[in-house]
Amino acid sequence: MSKIYTLLTTILLTSMCCYQSMAQAPGCATNVAPANLLTNVNPFPSITLKWTPVAGATSYDVYYNTKVPPKQFAGNVTSDTFNFADANYNTTYFWYVVPKNADRLAIGCVSTRTSFTTSAPPPIPSNDNCNGAINLTSNASGTTLGATESQAAVVCNGYTGMSDDDVWYDFTATKNGTAIITLIGNNSFDGVL
C-alpha cells in the first residue's frame, strides 16, 4: 500500500508541476479606434487600428473583412496598434484582434468585433487627364488623391506603379536655355516625372 501511495503522490506532483508551467490563455482585447460604427474614416494613407493591451499577451493576430465574421488575417503585431493600409473608400469593415502568448491564444474574441465605414473618395483633380494639364510657369503644387487611370501602370526599377495616381502638367519654354523641373513629394510619396 505504501508503494501505491508513493507512486500516486509522484504522479499528482508531476502533473501539477506540468499544469502550472503552462501559461493561461490571455483574455480578449477591447477595440478602441476607430470607434465602433464610426463613419467617414479616411483610408489614406492607412487606418490605425487600436485596442486595449491584454495582460499576458505577447502578440496579437489582427483580422478584418467586409463580412461578418471577419476572417481575413491582416497580420501579427506585438504592439496594441496595426496600420491597415489596403482599405477602400466607401466600404464598411469589421475587425477584431486575438491576443496570444507563447503557449496559447485567446478564444472567442470574434465576439469583440467592431466596425467602421470609410469615407467617400476625394474629388477628381482638375488635371486628372492630359487635356486638363496645369501649365508650369513657376512653383506648382498638386495631389494624386482622387486621380483616375489615364494609362496602364508601368514597371520602374522593379516596382509597378499604381495606374490610378497620375496627374498632368505641361511646360512651355519661353526662351532658349536650361529648364530645371523638380518633383518633391511628401511622406511616402514616390513620384515619377
C-alpha positions, 0 to 999 in steps of 0.5 A: 500500500505504501508503494501505491501511495508513493507512486500516486503522490509522484504522479499528482506532483508531476502533473501539477508541476506540468499544469502550472508551467503552462501559461493561461490563455490571455483574455480578449482585447477591447477595440478602441479606434476607430470607434465602433460604427464610426463613419467617414474614416479616411483610408489614406494613407492607412487606418490605425487600428487600436485596442486595449493591451491584454495582460499576458499577451505577447502578440496579437493576430489582427483580422478584418473583412467586409463580412461578418465574421471577419476572417481575413488575417491582416497580420501579427503585431506585438504592439496594441496598434496595426496600420491597415493600409489596403482599405477602400473608400466607401466600404464598411469593415469589421475587425477584431484582434486575438491576443496570444502568448507563447503557449496559447491564444485567446478564444472567442474574441470574434465576439469583440468585433467592431466596425467602421465605414470609410469615407467617400473618395476625394474629388477628381483633380482638375488635371486628372487627364492630359487635356486638363494639364496645369501649365508650369510657369513657376512653383506648382503644387498638386495631389494624386488623391482622387486621380483616375487611370489615364494609362496602364501602370508601368514597371520602374526599377522593379516596382509597378506603379499604381495606374490610378495616381497620375496627374498632368502638367505641361511646360512651355519654354519661353526662351532658349536655355536650361529648364530645371523641373523638380518633383518633391513629394511628401511622406511616402510619396514616390513620384515619377516625372 
